[in-house]
Amino acid sequence: IISPTYGTVGEVKVHSGDQVAGGGSLVDILDDVQRHVVAQLPPGTAAQLKPGTKVTLVFPENDKRIGVISEIPSHVTSSSRNGESFVAVKIEPAGKLWPKIAIGANVKVMLP
């Protein structure tokens, strides 16, 4: 299987023996050159934001940086374990370089 992009294998979505629909995603490929954070926000909160909105991000070790919202899907993209719905909002760097962190590390997003 050939990936349409390059990067580091992130989340493995399926395992040996799992059935996958044609064209389905097997893994997430993480690109260290084009960093971004995906924030899982409640739909009501996401609806109040607009692309271009600046937010403060708090990385592990309390490193604070600025990010800008680049994408807000118009639909719910995931659900939590307790049945709550969320929208996956993409945030890209703005200003000072973001620190390198482990894949899957938690980053706090402080909305305006």
N, CA, C and O of each residue as an XYZ file, in Angstrom:
448
protein
N       0.867     -1.176      0.000
C       0.000      0.000      0.000
C       0.904      1.225      0.000
O       1.850      1.308      0.782
N       0.611      2.160     -0.867
C       1.423      3.366     -0.993
C       0.658      4.551     -0.409
O      -0.533      4.723     -0.670
N       1.348      5.356      0.374
C       0.755      6.560      0.963
C       0.811      7.701     -0.048
O       1.794      7.828     -0.778
N      -0.234      8.535     -0.100
C      -0.206      9.689     -1.010
C       0.648     10.836     -0.481
O       0.772     11.864     -1.147
N       1.239     10.681      0.705
C       2.045     11.739      1.303
C       3.192     11.125      2.087
O       3.288      9.903      2.204
N       4.060     11.970      2.622
C       5.171     11.485      3.430
C       4.975     11.949      4.864
O       4.140     12.815      5.125
N       5.729     11.387      5.794
C       5.637     11.782      7.192
C       5.862     10.596      8.103
O       6.383      9.563      7.683
N       5.466     10.751      9.348
C       5.615      9.719     10.359
C       4.256      9.085     10.614
O       3.247      9.783     10.711
N       4.231      7.762     10.722
C       2.970      7.082     11.015
C       2.512      7.513     12.400
O       3.257      7.408     13.375
N       1.283      7.998     12.474
C       0.699      8.427     13.746
C      -0.257      7.374     14.244
O       0.149      6.259     14.571
N      -1.515      7.720     14.303
C      -2.536      6.795     14.807
C      -2.795      5.680     13.802
O      -3.072      5.936     12.630
N      -2.703      4.446     14.274
C      -3.050      3.277     13.466
C      -4.527      3.007     13.709
O      -4.931      2.703     14.831
N      -5.329      3.117     12.658
C      -6.785      3.026     12.809
C      -7.334      1.610     12.689
O      -8.440      1.341     13.158
N      -6.587      0.706     12.074
C      -7.044     -0.670     11.901
C      -5.915     -1.623     12.269
O      -4.749     -1.236     12.353
N      -6.288     -2.867     12.483
C      -5.306     -3.884     12.848
C      -5.448     -5.077     11.908
O      -6.434     -5.187     11.180
N      -4.482     -5.947     11.926
C      -4.505     -7.141     11.094
C      -5.820     -7.888     11.296
O      -6.211     -8.181     12.426
N      -6.494     -8.190     10.193
C      -7.758     -8.920     10.257
C      -8.990     -8.036     10.230
O     -10.093     -8.529      9.993
N      -8.829     -6.717     10.471
C      -9.968     -5.796     10.412
C     -10.432     -5.633      8.960
O      -9.623     -5.677      8.034
N     -11.740     -5.445      8.776
C     -12.263     -5.158      7.449
C     -12.291     -3.642      7.249
O     -12.647     -2.888      8.154
N     -11.904     -3.210      6.035
C     -11.830     -1.789      5.716
C     -12.574     -1.551      4.410
O     -12.429     -2.314      3.455
N     -13.373     -0.487      4.374
C     -14.063     -0.115      3.143
C     -13.046      0.395      2.130
O     -12.019      0.960      2.507
N     -13.325      0.199      0.862
C     -12.444      0.692     -0.187
C     -12.206      2.185     -0.043
O     -13.156      2.950      0.127
N     -10.968      2.601     -0.107
C     -10.635      4.018      0.041
C     -10.563      4.472      1.484
O     -10.309      5.647      1.750
N     -10.781      3.562      2.421
C     -10.761      3.915      3.842
C      -9.350      4.205      4.330
O      -8.371      3.747      3.741
N      -9.257      4.962      5.403
C      -7.975      5.339      5.983
C      -7.479      4.246      6.919
O      -8.226      3.766      7.772
N      -6.217      3.851      6.758
C      -5.624      2.830      7.613
C      -4.840      3.450      8.760
O      -4.880      2.946      9.882
N      -4.126      4.540      8.486
C      -3.315      5.235      9.490
C      -3.370      6.731      9.227
O      -3.698      7.169      8.125
N      -3.045      7.509     10.257
C      -2.838      8.941     10.078
C      -1.348      9.159      9.873
O      -0.528      8.634     10.626
N      -0.997      9.937      8.849
C       0.398     10.279      8.593
C       0.626     11.674      9.153
O      -0.094     12.611      8.808
N       1.630     11.813     10.019
C       1.913     13.087     10.658
C       3.075     13.770      9.947
O       4.123     13.163      9.727
N       2.881     15.025      9.593
C       3.870     15.813      8.863
C       4.496     16.815      9.815
O       3.837     17.765     10.236
N       5.772     16.612     10.164
C       6.442     17.491     11.110
C       6.756     18.860     10.515
O       7.019     19.809     11.253
N       6.731     18.970      9.196
C       7.033     20.249      8.548
C       5.824     21.178      8.615
O       5.981     22.377      8.845
N       4.639     20.648      8.420
C       3.411     21.443      8.424
C       2.602     21.102      9.671
O       1.570     20.436      9.588
N       3.075     21.559     10.817
C       2.436     21.229     12.089
C       1.065     21.886     12.227
O       0.801     22.959     11.686
N       0.203     21.193     12.979
C      -1.091     21.752     13.343
C      -1.647     20.964     14.528
O      -1.182     19.868     14.839
N      -2.636     21.539     15.172
C      -3.343     20.902     16.280
C      -4.786     20.745     15.846
O      -5.346     21.639     15.211
N      -5.393     19.616     16.181
C      -6.824     19.427     15.943
C      -7.498     19.446     17.305
O      -7.268     18.567     18.136
N      -8.333     20.457     17.526
C      -9.051     20.610     18.794
C     -10.453     20.042     18.640
O     -11.163     20.379     17.693
N     -10.850     19.186     19.565
C     -12.194     18.608     19.563
C     -13.093     19.529     20.387
O     -13.033     19.515     21.617
N     -13.924     20.329     19.718
C     -14.769     21.309     20.390
C     -16.243     20.941     20.281
O     -16.661     20.347     19.288
N     -17.041     21.291     21.304
C     -18.491     21.090     21.190
C     -19.028     21.905     20.009
O     -18.527     22.997     19.739
N     -20.043     21.389     19.303
C     -20.562     22.089     18.127
C     -20.961     23.541     18.393
O     -20.717     24.399     17.544
N     -21.569     23.844     19.552
C     -21.975     25.215     19.868
C     -20.794     26.155     19.971
O     -20.868     27.301     19.529
N     -19.705     25.680     20.551
C     -18.491     26.488     20.670
C     -17.853     26.683     19.305
O     -17.460     27.799     18.966
N     -17.741     25.624     18.518
C     -17.132     25.708     17.188
C     -17.920     26.656     16.286
O     -17.329     27.355     15.463
N     -19.242     26.687     16.430
C     -20.081     27.551     15.592
C     -19.835     29.034     15.860
O     -20.126     29.867     15.001
N     -19.311     29.378     17.023
C     -19.047     30.769     17.384
C     -17.683     31.248     16.879
O     -17.378     32.438     16.967
N     -16.871     30.348     16.359
C     -15.533     30.696     15.890
C     -15.504     30.858     14.384
O     -16.387     30.370     13.678
N     -14.482     31.545     13.895
C     -14.307     31.752     12.457
C     -12.860     31.457     12.090
O     -11.961     31.656     12.908
N     -12.619     30.976     10.849
C     -11.241     30.827     10.407
C     -10.522     32.179     10.524
O     -11.085     33.228     10.209
N      -9.281     32.128     10.978
C      -8.508     33.345     11.184
C      -8.480     33.804     12.636
O      -7.691     34.678     12.993
N      -9.338     33.220     13.480
C      -9.367     33.568     14.903
C      -8.092     33.078     15.572
O      -7.707     31.921     15.401
N      -7.428     33.955     16.337
C      -6.222     33.562     17.061
C      -6.603     32.974     18.412
O      -7.512     33.455     19.087
N      -5.877     31.909     18.793
C      -6.088     31.238     20.067
C      -4.730     31.049     20.744
O      -3.690     31.066     20.085
N      -4.753     30.871     22.051
C      -3.538     30.570     22.794
C      -3.477     29.074     23.037
O      -4.463     28.465     23.451
N      -2.326     28.487     22.782
C      -2.113     27.064     23.008
C      -1.127     26.909     24.151
O      -0.129     27.626     24.218
N      -1.403     25.977     25.047
C      -0.488     25.684     26.150
C       0.014     24.257     25.941
O      -0.725     23.288     26.108
N       1.297     24.156     25.568
C       1.936     22.877     25.312
C       2.435     22.281     26.622
O       2.485     22.971     27.640
N       2.812     20.982     26.602
C       3.404     20.396     27.802
C       4.580     21.256     28.281
O       5.219     21.939     27.480
N       4.849     21.223     29.534
C       5.870     22.044     30.185
C       5.468     23.515     30.190
O       6.316     24.393     30.343
N       4.163     23.785     30.020
C       3.572     25.125     30.124
C       4.100     26.126     29.099
O       4.086     27.331     29.350
N       4.567     25.639     27.944
C       4.985     26.522     26.854
C       3.749     27.095     26.184
O       2.915     26.341     25.682
N       3.613     28.431     26.167
C       2.458     29.071     25.543
C       2.847     29.605     24.170
O       3.890     30.237     24.005
N       1.984     29.337     23.183
C       2.190     29.801     21.820
C       0.854     30.266     21.250
O      -0.206     30.009     21.820
N       0.930     30.948     20.125
C      -0.280     31.420     19.441
C      -0.550     30.532     18.230
O       0.372     30.107     17.534
N      -1.816     30.266     17.999
C      -2.245     29.529     16.818
C      -3.401     30.273     16.174
O      -4.016     31.146     16.787
N      -3.686     29.918     14.938
C      -4.805     30.538     14.229
C      -5.690     29.416     13.676
O      -5.199     28.447     13.097
N      -6.982     29.566     13.864
C      -7.928     28.565     13.370
C      -7.941     28.622     11.854
O      -8.206     29.667     11.259
N      -7.649     27.477     11.234
C      -7.587     27.439      9.773
C      -8.773     26.714      9.148
O      -9.156     27.021      8.019
N      -9.358     25.761      9.862
C     -10.498     25.011      9.310
C     -11.505     24.690     10.406
O     -11.141     24.259     11.500
N     -12.783     24.909     10.087
C     -13.875     24.531     10.984
C     -14.903     23.775     10.135
O     -15.630     24.386      9.352
N     -14.963     22.463     10.288
C     -15.956     21.713      9.512
C     -17.374     22.147      9.875
O     -17.640     22.546     11.009
N     -18.261     22.068      8.921
C     -19.654     22.468      9.168
C     -20.472     21.333      9.767
O     -21.671     21.490      9.996
N     -19.845     20.202     10.021
C     -20.564     19.041     10.553
C     -19.780     18.415     11.707
O     -18.579     18.637     11.860
N     -20.488     17.636     12.503
C     -19.860     16.911     13.608
C     -18.978     15.827     13.005
O     -19.409     15.073     12.133
N     -17.730     15.759     13.483
C     -16.794     14.810     12.893
C     -16.461     13.634     13.802
O     -15.877     12.653     13.341
N     -16.818     13.708     15.079
C     -16.508     12.590     15.979
C     -17.412     12.625     17.199
O     -18.098     13.612     17.466
N     -17.394     11.533     17.919
C     -18.157     11.436     19.167
C     -17.245     10.938     20.265
O     -16.331     10.152     20.016
N     -17.492     11.392     21.475
C     -16.709     10.911     22.610
C     -17.305      9.608     23.109
O     -18.339      9.159     22.615
N     -16.652      9.005     24.087
C     -17.126      7.737     24.641
C     -18.472      7.868     25.331
O     -19.242      6.909     25.371
N     -18.764      9.043     25.874
C     -20.031      9.198     26.595
C     -21.153      9.731     25.698
O     -22.200     10.145     26.196
N     -20.940      9.724     24.393
C     -22.004     10.095     23.465
C     -22.080     11.562     23.097
O     -22.943     11.947     22.309
N     -21.195     12.401     23.648
C     -21.202     13.819     23.286
C     -20.584     13.989     21.899
O     -19.665     13.259     21.529
N     -21.092     14.957     21.135
C     -20.578     15.221     19.800
C     -19.534     16.330     19.831
O     -19.587     17.229     20.670
N     -18.576     16.248     18.891
C     -17.524     17.233     18.788
C     -17.247     17.575     17.334
O     -17.566     16.801     16.431
N     -16.650     18.746     17.114
C     -16.210     19.176     15.794
C     -14.690     19.286     15.852
O     -14.145     19.873     16.787
N     -14.003     18.724     14.859
C     -12.543     18.743     14.816
C     -12.074     20.030     14.141
O     -12.126     20.145     12.916
N     -11.617     20.996     14.936
C     -11.182     22.305     14.445
C      -9.665     22.283     14.278
O      -8.939     21.933     15.208
N      -9.188     22.661     13.086
C      -7.747     22.654     12.798
C      -7.139     24.007     13.153
O      -7.660     25.054     12.768
N      -6.016     23.973     13.903
C      -5.312     25.186     14.332
C      -3.871     25.094     13.838
O      -3.193     24.092     14.063
N      -3.405     26.155     13.159
C      -2.047     26.189     12.623
C      -1.212     27.221     13.377
O      -1.768     28.104     14.030
N       0.122     27.121     13.294
C       1.000     28.050     14.012
C       0.859     29.494     13.540
O       0.579     29.762     12.372
N       1.060     30.411     14.476
C       1.124     31.845     14.191
C       2.138     32.427     15.168
O       2.057     32.164     16.368
N       3.067     33.194     14.687
C       4.055     33.789     15.584
C       5.195     32.849     15.881
O       5.681     32.155     14.988
N       5.635     32.814     17.143
C       6.786     32.035     17.587
C       6.618     30.550     17.271
O       5.516     30.010     17.365
N       7.721     29.893     16.895
C       7.683     28.468     16.563
C       7.137     27.635     17.718
O       7.418     27.909     18.885
N       6.356     26.620     17.377
C       5.822     25.709     18.377
C       6.920     24.745     18.816
O       7.790     24.394     18.020
N       6.886     24.314     20.075
C       7.872     23.322     20.528
C       7.569     21.954     19.927
O       6.425     21.658     19.582
N       8.600     21.125     19.803
C       8.384     19.748     19.354
C       7.845     18.966     20.535
O       8.378     19.039     21.642
N       6.779     18.218     20.285
C       6.182     17.403     21.349
C       5.929     16.002     20.818
O       5.957     15.768     19.610
N       5.687     15.094     21.713
C       5.401     13.714     21.325
C       4.078     13.634     20.580
O       3.138     14.370     20.879
N       4.016     12.743     19.617
C       2.781     12.530     18.867
C       1.691     12.100     19.839
O       1.896     11.199     20.652
N       0.539     12.743     19.753
C      -0.582     12.409     20.622
C      -0.573     13.121     21.964
O      -1.457     12.892     22.789
N       0.431     13.995     22.199
C       0.478     14.736     23.466
C      -0.703     15.695     23.545
O      -1.200     16.161     22.520
N      -1.145     15.985     24.750
C      -2.263     16.911     24.950
C      -1.784     18.354     24.924
O      -0.758     18.694     25.513
N      -2.537     19.192     24.234
C      -2.272     20.629     24.154
C      -3.562     21.335     24.560
O      -4.626     21.041     24.016
N      -3.476     22.254     25.501
C      -4.667     23.020     25.903
C      -4.895     24.145     24.913
O      -3.951     24.810     24.486
N      -6.151     24.354     24.550
C      -6.528     25.445     23.653
C      -7.364     26.438     24.440
O      -8.410     26.095     24.990
N      -6.886     27.674     24.483
C      -7.611     28.732     25.191
C      -8.260     29.617     24.144
O      -7.578     30.306     23.386
N      -9.594     29.590     24.110
C     -10.334     30.352     23.111
C     -10.465     31.824     23.555
O     -10.402     32.132     24.745
N     -10.648     32.720     22.571
C     -10.782     34.161     22.921
C     -12.049     34.453     23.686
O     -12.301     35.603     24.047
